[in-house]
Structure formats: structure tokens, C-alpha cells
Amino acid sequence: MLELLVESSELIAQAVASHSDLAVTTGLNVAGTVLIDLASKEGFTGDVVFVDTRYHFPETISFYKDLKARYGEINFVTLSAKTPFEDGFLEDPTRCCEINKVEPLFAYFEEKAPSAILNGRTRDSAKTRTNLSPFEEGTPFKINPLYKWTTRGLIEFARENEIPIHPLVDEGYLSMGCWPCTRAVADGEDPRSGRFVGQGRVECGIWTRKTEGKN
């Protein structure tokens, strides 16, 4: 774990030093909160971007408020759809994600045009991410400092270092999404198997859509 921590901290430190407009994206999974904590320790004071889809668990919104209070030096930015797809999960869950989650984040990328973003994706977190690298080209440039960590390893690290963990993690929610499409997972199940239940997908579309922004 020490080796992983050193590598992740170095990647974050390099990102903070190289990108004055660096931003962090998070869905408040345990990886996201570990990332925020490590970034804070490396002097990050930029935007932490969270998309409020209006369908998060109440525990998620409460936890987000707790993080804002804990990391007061960081600028927490809450995004939401200007014209939400009301109850879209009943009609078209994929389009619901696109309108209520993906589009608000890409609008932020277009408006703010950060040159780079940190995010907490890991190879362990989904079958679509097994070949995830620490760096991904695009606009913005994506940096994945936790790419080698496992979900269980992150939970252990967070607990050992008194980093806040989403309260639903203890109930088996290892990947946090909206309440209509997310369930707890059993021991040994893929952490992402609790997302988009019955829909035949494991991604909301943010990380599978090409990122384009102002140069």
C-alpha cells in the first residue's frame, strides 16, 4: 500500500504543479474521497466538481456537505442540468444519465476549459477499466492517480487514515450512483455490478464520451 500511496501522491503533486487550472471530478465513491484528501495534502485548492442529478441518495447529499465543511480550502462546485430529464430513469435510463449527469459536466468543461482533471477511476472498479492508464489524452487531459488501487484497498486506507467514507459503503454500496439504478453488492461481486441494474451497462457515459473543450 505504501508503494501505491507514493506513486499516487507523486502523480497528484505533479498535476498540481503543472496545471494551475487543475480540477477534480468525483461521484463520492471511496476512491473519490481518498483522491480529494490526497490532493488536499499536496496543496490542491481548485475545483472539486460534483454533478447533482437530483436522484442521489439523501446520504450522498449529506456526505457531500460534510466534505465541503472538512476541506474548506477547496472550491466545491455543484453542477446540475439546466433542463432536467424528470423521472427519465423510468423512460430511458441511458438518456437520463446523458442529460442529468453527462451534459452538465461537459458544459463545465466547455465553459471553464480546465487543461487537466484528476479523477478516482481504478482498474479494479469496472470491467471496462482493466487497462486504465495513469494518463489519458484529451481536452481536458485526464490523470488517474489511483489507477492501481483496489476498492477494498482504498476502503482500508481510508479507515486507517480517518478519511471520510460514504455512509452507504458499509451497507455494500461500493460504487455510488443514483438511487433508482443502484444497489448494494455482495461480497466477491464486481464493485460496479451494483450500478445500472438490469441495463446491461456499467458506465454512465462520462468516461466513454470523447472530451472536447476550448483550447
Backbone as a chain_set.jsonl record, in Angstrom:
{"seq": "MLELLVESSELIAQAVASHSDLAVTTGLNVAGTVLIDLASKEGFTGDVVFVDTRYHFPETISFYKDLKARYGEINFVTLSAKTPFEDGFLEDPTRCCEINKVEPLFAYFEEKAPSAILNGRTRDSAKTRTNLSPFEEGTPFKINPLYKWTTRGLIEFARENEIPIHPLVDEGYLSMGCWPCTRAVADGEDPRSGRFVGQGRVECGIWTRKTEGKN", "coords": {"N": [[0.826, -1.205, 0.0], [2.003, 1.198, 0.691], [3.711, 1.71, -1.458], [1.834, 2.174, -3.499], [0.629, 4.462, -2.476], [2.753, 6.306, -2.515], [3.256, 6.523, -5.294], [0.756, 7.5, -6.194], [0.566, 9.926, -4.787], [2.74, 11.297, -5.852], [1.955, 11.553, -8.541], [-0.268, 13.205, -8.226], [0.918, 15.459, -7.044], [2.577, 16.294, -9.139], [0.637, 16.949, -11.008], [-0.701, 19.073, -9.738], [1.368, 20.928, -9.663], [1.845, 21.331, -12.36], [-0.492, 22.169, -13.607], [-2.27, 24.898, -13.311], [-4.941, 25.32, -13.409], [-6.135, 23.006, -12.638], [-8.656, 20.552, -12.057], [-10.855, 18.501, -10.076], [-12.853, 15.652, -10.493], [-15.665, 14.021, -9.095], [-17.697, 11.328, -7.921], [-18.19, 10.695, -5.404], [-17.568, 8.15, -4.512], [-15.524, 5.837, -2.586], [-12.967, 6.006, -3.663], [-13.021, 8.55, -4.755], [-13.152, 10.22, -2.49], [-10.794, 9.588, -1.161], [-9.046, 10.519, -3.101], [-9.609, 13.304, -3.038], [-8.7, 13.888, -0.461], [-5.929, 13.228, -0.636], [-5.174, 15.008, -2.648], [-5.669, 17.439, -1.383], [-3.681, 17.354, 0.579], [-1.493, 17.725, -1.031], [-1.594, 20.333, -1.653], [-3.677, 21.174, -3.299], [-6.169, 23.438, -4.302], [-8.195, 23.948, -6.005], [-11.099, 23.456, -8.166], [-13.432, 21.078, -7.075], [-15.518, 19.008, -8.653], [-18.862, 18.164, -8.691], [-21.679, 16.45, -9.823], [-24.98, 17.051, -9.364], [-27.539, 15.076, -9.815], [-30.12, 15.14, -9.072], [-31.181, 12.812, -8.234], [-29.71, 11.52, -6.36], [-28.859, 9.494, -3.502], [-30.141, 10.444, -0.287], [-28.156, 10.264, 1.649], [-25.872, 10.653, 0.152], [-25.961, 13.373, -0.589], [-25.858, 14.551, 1.939], [-23.354, 13.636, 2.785], [-21.714, 14.89, 0.917], [-22.016, 17.56, 1.711], [-20.726, 17.382, 4.173], [-18.087, 16.876, 3.346], [-17.473, 19.278, 2.039], [-17.415, 20.985, 4.219], [-15.291, 19.916, 5.657], [-13.032, 20.126, 3.974], [-12.286, 22.941, 3.59], [-10.569, 24.618, 2.194], [-10.733, 23.991, -0.412], [-12.47, 24.467, -3.514], [-15.607, 23.614, -3.885], [-17.713, 22.633, -6.447], [-20.954, 22.539, -7.566], [-22.853, 20.978, -9.977], [-25.676, 20.868, -12.22], [-28.341, 19.764, -14.375], [-29.616, 22.166, -16.64], [-32.069, 21.938, -17.867], [-33.65, 19.518, -16.652], [-34.117, 15.951, -17.132], [-36.885, 14.853, -16.162], [-37.706, 12.239, -13.996], [-36.502, 10.517, -15.773], [-35.265, 8.057, -15.631], [-37.23, 6.187, -15.615], [-38.186, 6.113, -18.171], [-36.043, 6.18, -20.084], [-33.182, 5.175, -19.144], [-30.475, 5.46, -19.976], [-30.452, 7.816, -21.494], [-31.291, 9.462, -19.488], [-29.03, 9.538, -17.818], [-27.316, 10.828, -19.609], [-28.478, 13.402, -19.981], [-28.915, 14.376, -17.349], [-26.522, 14.003, -16.005], [-24.107, 13.627, -17.6], [-24.099, 15.735, -19.575], [-24.158, 18.181, -17.984], [-21.561, 18.113, -16.832], [-19.897, 18.19, -19.087], [-20.617, 20.638, -20.072], [-19.486, 22.226, -18.134], [-16.773, 21.641, -18.644], [-16.582, 22.861, -21.14], [-17.125, 25.548, -20.561], [-15.316, 26.309, -18.453], [-12.953, 25.167, -19.238], [-10.716, 23.513, -18.159], [-7.3, 22.567, -18.184], [-6.515, 20.097, -17.326], [-7.759, 17.232, -15.53], [-8.189, 15.544, -12.43], [-9.205, 12.287, -11.552], [-10.941, 9.629, -9.814], [-10.986, 7.046, -10.916], [-10.341, 3.517, -11.113], [-8.534, 0.552, -12.096], [-9.684, -1.653, -11.024], [-12.322, -1.026, -10.596], [-14.257, -1.44, -12.584], [-15.177, -3.591, -15.3], [-14.726, -2.452, -17.724], [-12.529, -0.927, -17.348], [-10.109, -2.161, -17.021], [-7.707, -1.826, -18.33], [-6.92, 0.697, -17.741], [-4.923, 3.615, -17.79], [-2.436, 5.774, -16.21], [-2.502, 8.257, -17.427], [-4.487, 10.013, -19.791], [-5.023, 11.121, -22.994], [-6.641, 14.066, -24.227], [-9.141, 16.684, -24.164], [-10.421, 17.975, -21.476], [-7.067, 16.966, -20.397], [-6.693, 13.837, -18.847], [-5.963, 12.594, -15.641], [-5.228, 9.83, -13.745], [-4.641, 9.058, -10.789], [-5.069, 6.997, -8.963], [-5.132, 4.597, -10.225], [-4.12, 1.965, -9.912], [-5.092, 1.006, -7.551], [-7.206, -1.112, -5.47], [-10.709, -1.437, -4.753], [-11.251, -2.428, -2.191], [-8.767, -2.038, -1.015], [-8.636, 0.737, -1.002], [-10.736, 1.368, 0.739], [-9.752, 0.256, 3.111], [-7.426, 1.827, 3.42], [-8.563, 4.372, 3.711], [-9.981, 4.1, 6.115], [-7.91, 3.546, 7.911], [-6.599, 5.94, 7.866], [-8.373, 7.812, 8.69], [-10.022, 9.05, 6.808], [-12.939, 10.411, 5.447], [-15.679, 8.255, 4.627], [-18.232, 7.369, 2.396], [-21.394, 6.891, 3.853], [-22.993, 4.755, 2.956], [-21.302, 2.801, 2.054], [-20.706, 0.882, 3.982], [-22.99, -0.566, 3.86], [-22.763, -2.003, 1.608], [-22.698, -0.637, -0.788], [-20.615, -0.165, -3.143], [-20.014, 1.28, -5.359], [-21.049, 4.376, -6.105], [-24.109, 5.64, -7.124], [-27.1, 6.954, -8.619], [-30.184, 6.662, -6.792], [-32.374, 5.232, -8.127], [-31.149, 3.4, -9.835], [-29.153, 1.949, -8.598], [-27.715, -0.554, -6.539], [-26.798, -2.421, -3.575], [-23.83, -4.478, -3.387], [-22.843, -7.915, -3.207], [-20.446, -9.721, -1.184], [-17.473, -10.326, -2.929], [-18.535, -9.783, -5.41], [-18.251, -7.874, -8.474], [-17.307, -4.535, -7.966], [-18.682, -2.676, -9.485], [-20.992, -3.867, -10.229], [-23.307, -3.192, -8.991], [-24.348, -0.971, -10.194], [-26.503, 0.651, -12.547], [-28.544, -1.298, -12.723], [-29.765, -4.153, -14.297], [-29.571, -3.062, -16.818], [-27.582, -3.691, -18.606], [-25.137, -2.353, -18.813], [-22.214, -0.592, -17.565], [-21.264, 1.916, -17.349], [-21.848, 5.432, -17.082], [-21.482, 7.204, -19.1], [-19.821, 9.401, -19.026], [-17.063, 8.812, -19.038], [-16.753, 7.43, -21.343], [-17.345, 9.028, -23.379], [-15.969, 11.219, -25.758], [-13.86, 13.769, -24.672], [-14.117, 17.138, -25.206], [-13.118, 20.509, -25.421], [-12.647, 24.061, -24.959], [-9.7, 25.398, -26.42]], "CA": [[0.0, 0.0, 0.0], [2.893, 2.359, 0.736], [4.173, 1.966, -2.83], [0.723, 2.792, -4.219], [0.449, 5.811, -1.944], [3.838, 7.155, -3.007], [3.026, 6.798, -6.713], [-0.423, 8.354, -6.348], [0.89, 11.263, -4.278], [3.64, 11.928, -6.821], [1.16, 11.935, -9.712], [-1.093, 14.35, -7.841], [1.811, 16.609, -6.856], [2.986, 16.742, -10.472], [-0.529, 17.576, -11.637], [-0.926, 20.36, -9.076], [2.446, 21.832, -10.059], [1.863, 21.549, -13.812], [-1.761, 22.678, -14.124], [-2.821, 25.877, -12.375], [-6.397, 25.254, -13.508], [-6.496, 21.612, -12.384], [-9.926, 20.287, -11.385], [-11.109, 17.126, -9.646], [-14.236, 15.207, -10.653], [-15.951, 12.952, -8.146], [-19.048, 10.855, -7.674], [-18.19, 10.453, -3.963], [-17.141, 6.815, -4.117], [-14.385, 5.905, -1.674], [-11.809, 6.483, -4.425], [-13.136, 9.988, -4.905], [-12.826, 10.928, -1.256], [-9.348, 9.42, -0.954], [-8.4, 11.437, -4.038], [-9.739, 14.662, -2.506], [-7.817, 14.018, 0.7], [-4.536, 13.252, -1.093], [-4.97, 16.257, -3.38], [-5.581, 18.499, -0.379], [-2.359, 17.259, 1.213], [-0.492, 18.196, -1.993], [-1.798, 21.765, -1.86], [-4.726, 21.478, -4.272], [-7.228, 24.333, -3.811], [-9.051, 24.248, -7.154], [-12.483, 22.995, -8.199], [-13.9, 19.696, -6.999], [-16.776, 19.11, -9.397], [-19.852, 17.122, -8.376], [-22.928, 16.645, -10.555], [-26.192, 16.69, -8.635], [-28.517, 14.611, -10.803], [-31.417, 15.241, -8.386], [-31.604, 11.468, -7.871], [-28.756, 10.914, -5.439], [-29.346, 9.1, -2.186], [-30.008, 11.519, 0.699], [-26.861, 10.106, 2.314], [-24.855, 11.226, -0.723], [-26.007, 14.832, -0.466], [-25.375, 14.877, 3.281], [-21.914, 13.372, 2.792], [-21.106, 15.96, 0.125], [-21.968, 18.742, 2.582], [-19.678, 17.128, 5.173], [-16.783, 17.047, 2.696], [-17.283, 20.718, 1.822], [-17.041, 21.585, 5.505], [-13.991, 19.385, 6.085], [-11.959, 20.623, 3.099], [-12.706, 24.31, 3.32], [-9.636, 25.305, 1.305], [-11.032, 23.557, -1.774], [-13.678, 25.064, -4.071], [-16.543, 22.586, -4.332], [-18.614, 23.153, -7.475], [-22.092, 21.652, -7.785], [-23.461, 21.151, -11.295], [-26.923, 20.16, -12.473], [-28.899, 20.046, -15.698], [-30.477, 23.351, -16.714], [-33.405, 21.405, -18.165], [-33.514, 18.111, -16.276], [-34.985, 14.915, -17.682], [-37.614, 14.461, -14.964], [-38.036, 10.81, -13.923], [-36.016, 9.903, -17.005], [-34.857, 6.672, -15.392], [-38.382, 5.333, -15.9], [-38.422, 6.081, -19.622], [-34.821, 5.896, -20.838], [-32.104, 5.391, -18.172], [-29.231, 5.922, -20.603], [-30.656, 9.237, -21.808], [-31.364, 10.139, -18.187], [-27.639, 9.804, -17.462], [-26.753, 11.789, -20.55], [-28.999, 14.746, -19.745], [-28.832, 14.813, -15.951], [-25.186, 13.831, -15.44], [-23.002, 13.819, -18.541], [-24.117, 17.06, -20.194], [-23.707, 19.256, -17.086], [-20.108, 18.087, -16.668], [-19.267, 18.642, -20.319], [-20.841, 22.089, -20.145], [-18.432, 22.796, -17.28], [-15.519, 21.548, -19.407], [-16.634, 23.847, -22.218], [-17.086, 26.897, -20.011], [-14.116, 26.553, -17.65], [-11.818, 24.688, -20.031], [-9.529, 23.114, -17.414], [-6.342, 21.844, -19.031], [-6.392, 18.728, -16.828], [-8.606, 16.84, -14.409], [-7.902, 14.343, -11.657], [-10.402, 11.547, -11.172], [-10.622, 8.483, -8.976], [-11.2, 5.732, -11.527], [-9.322, 2.486, -10.9], [-8.682, -0.628, -12.947], [-10.489, -2.61, -10.277], [-13.684, -0.563, -10.364], [-15.2, -1.871, -13.622], [-14.558, -4.435, -16.325], [-14.364, -1.579, -18.837], [-11.396, -0.095, -16.94], [-8.991, -3.025, -16.652], [-6.478, -1.339, -18.965], [-6.798, 2.127, -17.446], [-3.558, 4.112, -17.609], [-2.426, 6.967, -15.354], [-2.724, 9.467, -18.214], [-5.307, 9.846, -20.98], [-5.05, 12.32, -23.817], [-7.959, 14.638, -24.466], [-9.37, 18.038, -23.691], [-9.148, 18.116, -20.767], [-6.164, 15.844, -20.155], [-7.169, 13.129, -17.666], [-4.936, 11.984, -14.805], [-5.872, 8.822, -12.909], [-3.57, 8.704, -9.858], [-5.395, 5.821, -8.147], [-5.482, 3.558, -11.183], [-3.682, 0.639, -9.488], [-5.692, 0.625, -6.273], [-8.456, -1.872, -5.45], [-11.74, -0.818, -3.925], [-11.039, -2.862, -0.805], [-7.566, -1.365, -0.539], [-8.977, 2.134, -0.749], [-11.542, 1.406, 1.962], [-8.827, 0.011, 4.224], [-6.57, 3.003, 3.566], [-9.372, 5.479, 4.229], [-10.277, 3.86, 7.521], [-6.676, 3.653, 8.679], [-6.143, 7.333, 7.871], [-9.503, 8.643, 9.125], [-10.587, 9.784, 5.675], [-14.38, 10.119, 5.429], [-16.197, 7.276, 3.673], [-19.677, 7.461, 2.188], [-22.034, 6.004, 4.828], [-23.606, 3.572, 2.352], [-20.284, 1.786, 1.768], [-20.864, -0.181, 4.974], [-24.173, -1.341, 3.5], [-22.465, -2.745, 0.389], [-22.721, 0.2, -1.992], [-19.201, 0.066, -3.424], [-19.961, 2.257, -6.442], [-22.189, 5.206, -5.733], [-24.834, 6.268, -8.215], [-28.43, 7.451, -8.262], [-30.932, 5.616, -6.096], [-33.221, 4.333, -8.915], [-30.403, 2.455, -10.66], [-28.0, 1.466, -7.849], [-27.983, -1.473, -5.439], [-25.627, -2.92, -2.862], [-23.235, -5.676, -3.98], [-22.473, -8.947, -2.243], [-19.007, -9.997, -1.102], [-16.917, -11.021, -4.085], [-19.073, -9.257, -6.665], [-17.605, -6.719, -9.064], [-17.808, -3.317, -7.328], [-19.544, -1.913, -10.401], [-22.18, -4.645, -10.568], [-24.479, -2.583, -8.391], [-24.741, 0.212, -10.95], [-27.303, 0.476, -13.766], [-29.053, -2.653, -12.543], [-30.639, -4.671, -15.338], [-29.488, -2.255, -18.041], [-26.553, -4.205, -19.492], [-24.032, -1.409, -18.948], [-21.548, -0.274, -16.295], [-20.773, 3.29, -17.452], [-22.899, 6.434, -17.28], [-21.195, 7.892, -20.355], [-18.825, 10.461, -18.852], [-15.699, 8.388, -19.378], [-16.739, 6.797, -22.658], [-17.578, 10.086, -24.365], [-14.762, 11.983, -26.029], [-13.897, 15.083, -24.031], [-13.667, 18.248, -26.036], [-13.353, 21.781, -24.76], [-11.942, 25.175, -25.569], [-8.233, 25.351, -26.338]], "C": [[0.864, 1.262, 0.0], [3.38, 2.722, -0.664], [3.084, 2.64, -3.657], [0.532, 4.236, -3.779], [1.512, 6.761, -2.479], [3.609, 7.516, -4.469], [1.857, 7.757, -6.907], [-0.129, 9.78, -5.909], [1.798, 12.005, -5.241], [2.88, 12.385, -8.06], [0.305, 13.167, -9.412], [-0.241, 15.603, -7.691], [2.258, 17.183, -8.194], [1.847, 17.466, -11.166], [-0.788, 18.959, -11.054], [0.114, 21.386, -9.531], [2.367, 22.226, -11.533], [0.614, 22.229, -14.356], [-2.393, 23.615, -13.09], [-4.341, 25.856, -12.356], [-6.922, 23.837, -13.289], [-7.834, 21.517, -11.656], [-9.991, 18.808, -11.011], [-12.573, 16.815, -9.908], [-14.483, 14.062, -9.686], [-17.427, 12.611, -8.109], [-19.231, 10.444, -6.231], [-18.066, 8.985, -3.586], [-15.935, 6.946, -3.201], [-13.133, 6.382, -2.402], [-11.837, 7.993, -4.555], [-12.759, 10.742, -3.654], [-11.364, 10.749, -0.876], [-8.593, 10.389, -1.863], [-8.454, 12.876, -3.529], [-8.781, 14.868, -1.343], [-6.352, 14.103, 0.276], [-4.227, 14.551, -1.833], [-4.83, 17.427, -2.417], [-4.208, 18.524, 0.279], [-1.245, 17.746, 0.287], [-0.723, 19.659, -2.366], [-2.857, 22.134, -2.88], [-5.808, 22.346, -3.635], [-8.225, 24.69, -4.918], [-10.453, 23.689, -7.014], [-12.58, 21.484, -7.985], [-15.315, 19.704, -7.554], [-17.658, 17.895, -9.132], [-21.138, 17.442, -9.124], [-24.098, 16.143, -9.719], [-27.271, 16.355, -9.663], [-29.956, 14.786, -10.329], [-31.965, 13.87, -7.993], [-30.572, 10.763, -6.994], [-29.466, 10.462, -4.167], [-29.241, 10.298, -1.235], [-28.663, 11.473, 1.424], [-25.732, 10.706, 1.479], [-24.806, 12.739, -0.584], [-25.488, 15.272, 0.895], [-23.865, 14.703, 3.372], [-21.161, 14.457, 2.027], [-20.977, 17.24, 0.956], [-20.877, 18.598, 3.646], [-18.287, 17.334, 4.58], [-16.479, 18.519, 2.463], [-16.841, 21.414, 3.109], [-15.647, 21.147, 5.935], [-12.836, 19.993, 5.288], [-12.3, 22.042, 2.647], [-11.812, 25.076, 2.381], [-9.904, 24.994, -0.166], [-12.356, 24.176, -2.22], [-14.587, 23.96, -4.625], [-17.574, 23.22, -5.266], [-19.709, 22.124, -7.733], [-22.738, 21.98, -9.124], [-24.798, 20.425, -11.353], [-27.454, 20.575, -13.841], [-29.787, 21.284, -15.656], [-31.919, 22.96, -17.022], [-33.375, 19.912, -17.884], [-34.507, 17.202, -16.992], [-35.712, 14.306, -16.488], [-38.058, 12.998, -15.037], [-37.602, 10.063, -15.179], [-35.612, 8.46, -16.848], [-35.995, 5.698, -15.666], [-38.574, 5.119, -17.398], [-37.211, 5.609, -20.402], [-33.627, 6.171, -19.926], [-30.81, 5.914, -18.78], [-29.327, 7.401, -20.939], [-30.754, 10.054, -20.519], [-29.957, 10.488, -17.712], [-27.051, 10.907, -18.332], [-27.2, 13.22, -20.221], [-28.706, 15.238, -18.332], [-27.433, 14.737, -15.357], [-24.072, 14.209, -16.402], [-22.969, 15.249, -19.081], [-23.724, 18.183, -19.244], [-22.192, 19.281, -16.898], [-19.408, 18.581, -17.931], [-19.502, 20.131, -20.559], [-19.813, 22.813, -19.28], [-17.086, 22.766, -18.004], [-15.462, 22.622, -20.488], [-16.464, 25.266, -21.672], [-15.762, 27.207, -19.318], [-12.829, 26.121, -18.35], [-10.59, 24.348, -19.197], [-8.59, 22.316, -18.315], [-6.208, 20.4, -18.603], [-7.366, 18.495, -15.684], [-8.026, 15.607, -13.737], [-9.217, 13.614, -11.433], [-9.995, 10.242, -10.503], [-10.873, 7.129, -9.601], [-10.028, 4.788, -11.251], [-9.563, 1.327, -11.863], [-9.641, -1.644, -12.33], [-11.979, -2.273, -10.283], [-14.703, -0.999, -11.407], [-14.455, -2.685, -14.673], [-14.141, -3.62, -17.537], [-13.098, -0.78, -18.555], [-10.132, -0.898, -16.635], [-7.662, -2.579, -17.254], [-6.258, 0.158, -18.736], [-5.343, 2.511, -17.191], [-3.586, 5.355, -16.729], [-2.723, 8.258, -16.105], [-3.557, 9.131, -19.446], [-5.366, 11.17, -21.733], [-6.48, 12.788, -24.021], [-8.015, 16.063, -23.971], [-10.611, 18.015, -22.806], [-8.349, 16.817, -20.7], [-6.59, 15.175, -18.85], [-6.008, 12.432, -16.946], [-5.638, 11.088, -13.794], [-4.888, 8.312, -11.859], [-3.833, 7.465, -9.02], [-5.599, 4.574, -8.995], [-5.122, 2.141, -10.75], [-4.374, 0.138, -8.215], [-6.903, -0.288, -6.483], [-9.451, -1.146, -4.559], [-11.526, -1.172, -2.456], [-9.812, -2.187, -0.205], [-7.825, 0.091, -0.199], [-9.798, 2.284, 0.525], [-10.656, 1.219, 3.188], [-7.953, 1.233, 4.491], [-7.343, 4.163, 4.185], [-9.647, 5.301, 5.72], [-9.033, 4.025, 8.388], [-6.233, 5.101, 8.84], [-7.263, 8.322, 8.187], [-9.991, 9.587, 8.025], [-12.077, 9.436, 5.6], [-14.754, 9.137, 4.317], [-17.706, 7.447, 3.589], [-20.372, 6.463, 3.124], [-22.65, 4.739, 4.239], [-22.592, 2.489, 1.98], [-20.431, 0.608, 2.725], [-22.091, -1.04, 4.716], [-23.987, -2.064, 2.163], [-22.523, -1.956, -0.894], [-21.282, 0.615, -2.303], [-18.981, 0.997, -4.606], [-21.23, 3.086, -6.341], [-22.824, 5.872, -6.95], [-26.16, 6.81, -7.72], [-29.267, 6.308, -7.677], [-31.796, 4.731, -7.005], [-32.439, 3.201, -9.594], [-29.206, 1.834, -9.924], [-28.446, 0.543, -6.725], [-26.675, -1.832, -4.747], [-25.107, -4.169, -3.577], [-22.851, -6.645, -2.871], [-20.961, -9.124, -2.237], [-18.558, -10.789, -2.319], [-17.451, -10.547, -5.417], [-18.223, -8.092, -7.163], [-18.18, -5.458, -8.418], [-18.809, -2.548, -8.182], [-20.854, -2.636, -10.706], [-23.455, -4.083, -9.955], [-24.995, -1.36, -9.119], [-25.552, -0.173, -12.183], [-27.917, -0.921, -13.823], [-30.043, -3.026, -13.64], [-30.558, -3.951, -16.667], [-28.397, -2.718, -18.999], [-25.413, -3.253, -19.745], [-23.434, -1.138, -17.572], [-21.006, 1.154, -16.296], [-21.945, 4.239, -17.686], [-22.714, 7.19, -18.595], [-20.139, 8.97, -20.244], [-17.469, 10.025, -19.379], [-15.625, 7.61, -20.68], [-17.013, 7.796, -23.768], [-16.279, 10.88, -24.546], [-14.879, 13.373, -25.417], [-13.32, 16.131, -24.95], [-13.977, 19.539, -25.283], [-12.615, 22.878, -25.492], [-10.435, 25.008, -25.419], [-7.694, 26.708, -25.96]], "O": [[0.507, 2.268, -0.612], [3.453, 3.9, -1.016], [3.361, 3.563, -4.423], [0.303, 5.123, -4.602], [1.205, 7.892, -2.855], [3.749, 8.678, -4.851], [1.947, 8.709, -7.682], [-0.525, 10.735, -6.578], [1.647, 13.212, -5.431], [3.127, 13.476, -8.575], [0.174, 14.06, -10.249], [-0.622, 16.679, -8.15], [2.315, 18.4, -8.37], [2.061, 18.478, -11.834], [-1.064, 19.906, -11.791], [-0.205, 22.554, -9.755], [2.775, 23.325, -11.91], [0.647, 22.803, -15.444], [-2.98, 23.16, -12.109], [-4.96, 26.321, -11.399], [-8.032, 23.511, -13.71], [-8.114, 22.303, -10.751], [-9.269, 17.979, -11.565], [-13.445, 17.622, -9.585], [-13.606, 13.224, -9.479], [-18.29, 13.478, -8.245], [-20.275, 9.912, -5.855], [-18.415, 8.602, -2.469], [-15.382, 8.035, -3.05], [-12.317, 7.093, -1.815], [-10.797, 8.647, -4.474], [-12.118, 11.79, -3.729], [-10.755, 11.665, -0.324], [-7.614, 11.006, -1.443], [-7.453, 13.59, -3.584], [-8.125, 15.906, -1.251], [-5.613, 14.953, 0.771], [-3.152, 15.127, -1.667], [-3.982, 18.3, -2.605], [-3.641, 19.592, 0.507], [-0.175, 18.136, 0.755], [-0.105, 20.162, -3.304], [-2.935, 23.292, -3.291], [-6.306, 22.029, -2.554], [-9.006, 25.63, -4.774], [-10.944, 23.473, -5.906], [-11.884, 20.711, -8.643], [-16.207, 20.335, -6.987], [-17.246, 16.752, -9.328], [-21.632, 18.568, -9.069], [-24.19, 14.955, -9.409], [-27.84, 17.244, -10.297], [-30.897, 14.6, -11.1], [-33.08, 13.77, -7.48], [-30.571, 9.536, -6.901], [-30.525, 10.977, -3.807], [-28.317, 11.099, -1.378], [-28.101, 12.511, 1.771], [-24.751, 11.21, 2.027], [-23.727, 13.321, -0.473], [-24.757, 16.258, 0.993], [-23.176, 15.531, 3.969], [-20.089, 14.889, 2.45], [-19.951, 17.919, 0.906], [-20.192, 19.565, 3.979], [-17.41, 17.9, 5.232], [-15.348, 18.96, 2.668], [-16.001, 22.314, 3.087], [-14.904, 21.935, 6.519], [-11.794, 20.332, 5.849], [-12.565, 22.292, 1.471], [-12.234, 26.086, 1.817], [-9.368, 25.655, -1.056], [-13.256, 24.385, -1.405], [-14.346, 23.44, -5.714], [-18.22, 24.209, -4.921], [-19.425, 20.977, -8.078], [-23.124, 23.122, -9.374], [-25.02, 19.469, -10.61], [-27.062, 21.605, -14.39], [-30.609, 21.437, -14.752], [-32.864, 23.562, -16.513], [-33.102, 19.119, -18.786], [-35.588, 17.629, -17.4], [-35.221, 13.359, -15.872], [-38.694, 12.573, -16.001], [-38.246, 9.101, -15.597], [-35.611, 7.706, -17.821], [-35.756, 4.518, -15.921], [-39.063, 4.076, -17.833], [-37.322, 4.747, -21.273], [-33.105, 7.285, -19.927], [-30.12, 6.727, -18.164], [-28.386, 8.158, -20.696], [-30.339, 11.212, -20.482], [-29.714, 11.604, -17.254], [-26.372, 11.807, -17.838], [-26.379, 14.137, -20.188], [-28.297, 16.384, -18.14], [-27.174, 15.34, -14.316], [-23.198, 15.01, -16.07], [-21.925, 15.901, -19.046], [-23.0, 19.085, -19.666], [-21.599, 20.357, -16.812], [-18.426, 19.318, -17.844], [-18.677, 20.802, -21.179], [-19.326, 23.883, -19.647], [-16.345, 23.749, -17.982], [-14.411, 23.22, -20.722], [-15.745, 26.08, -22.251], [-15.156, 28.25, -19.569], [-11.753, 26.653, -18.077], [-9.505, 24.848, -19.494], [-9.035, 21.491, -19.113], [-5.831, 19.551, -19.411], [-7.749, 19.421, -14.969], [-7.448, 14.739, -14.391], [-10.236, 14.246, -11.155], [-8.849, 9.806, -10.612], [-10.966, 6.138, -8.877], [-8.876, 5.214, -11.168], [-10.667, 1.153, -12.378], [-10.316, -2.393, -13.037], [-12.81, -3.138, -10.005], [-15.904, -0.935, -11.146], [-13.261, -2.49, -14.902], [-13.283, -4.057, -18.304], [-12.635, -0.034, -19.418], [-9.187, -0.367, -16.051], [-6.602, -2.925, -16.733], [-5.497, 0.799, -19.46], [-4.624, 1.82, -16.468], [-4.652, 5.935, -16.521], [-3.145, 9.245, -15.502], [-3.359, 8.09, -20.072], [-5.719, 12.205, -21.168], [-7.415, 11.989, -23.989], [-7.042, 16.582, -23.424], [-11.732, 18.035, -23.314], [-8.877, 15.726, -20.916], [-6.825, 15.859, -17.854], [-5.183, 11.768, -17.573], [-6.533, 11.531, -13.075], [-4.343, 7.221, -12.026], [-2.903, 6.927, -8.418], [-6.182, 3.596, -8.526], [-5.773, 1.193, -11.19], [-4.245, -1.033, -7.856], [-7.546, -0.248, -7.532], [-9.07, -0.337, -3.713], [-11.611, -0.308, -1.584], [-9.813, -1.809, 0.967], [-7.293, 0.614, 0.781], [-9.584, 3.216, 1.301], [-10.793, 1.935, 4.179], [-7.76, 1.628, 5.641], [-6.84, 4.851, 5.073], [-9.553, 6.255, 6.491], [-9.106, 4.586, 9.482], [-5.575, 5.454, 9.819], [-7.114, 9.526, 7.976], [-10.323, 10.747, 8.272], [-12.432, 8.26, 5.683], [-14.211, 9.189, 3.214], [-18.372, 7.646, 4.605], [-19.973, 5.3, 3.177], [-22.814, 3.748, 4.951], [-22.983, 1.376, 1.628], [-20.294, -0.544, 2.314], [-22.223, -2.123, 5.287], [-24.927, -2.663, 1.641], [-22.411, -2.526, -1.979], [-20.793, 1.622, -1.79], [-17.86, 1.455, -4.827], [-22.339, 2.569, -6.472], [-22.156, 6.577, -7.707], [-26.319, 7.093, -6.533], [-29.079, 5.142, -8.025], [-31.951, 3.551, -6.69], [-33.011, 2.153, -9.894], [-28.332, 1.252, -10.566], [-29.431, 0.817, -6.039], [-25.588, -1.579, -5.267], [-25.856, -4.838, -4.288], [-22.571, -6.241, -1.743], [-20.279, -8.721, -3.18], [-19.174, -11.787, -2.694], [-16.881, -10.873, -6.459], [-17.561, -7.411, -6.38], [-19.399, -5.315, -8.325], [-19.679, -1.852, -7.658], [-21.729, -2.079, -11.368], [-24.558, -4.457, -10.356], [-25.988, -0.768, -8.697], [-25.304, -1.215, -12.791], [-27.821, -1.624, -14.829], [-31.022, -2.321, -13.884], [-31.378, -4.19, -17.554], [-28.294, -2.187, -20.105], [-24.773, -3.329, -20.794], [-24.056, -1.414, -16.546], [-20.352, 1.56, -15.335], [-22.903, 3.908, -18.385], [-23.668, 7.748, -19.138], [-19.608, 9.418, -21.26], [-16.801, 10.78, -20.085], [-14.546, 7.175, -21.08], [-16.927, 7.464, -24.95], [-15.583, 11.169, -23.573], [-15.874, 14.069, -25.618], [-12.183, 16.024, -25.411], [-14.988, 19.634, -24.588], [-12.02, 22.636, -26.542], [-9.96, 24.525, -24.391], [-6.481, 26.878, -25.839]]}, "num_chains": 1, "name": "protein.A"}
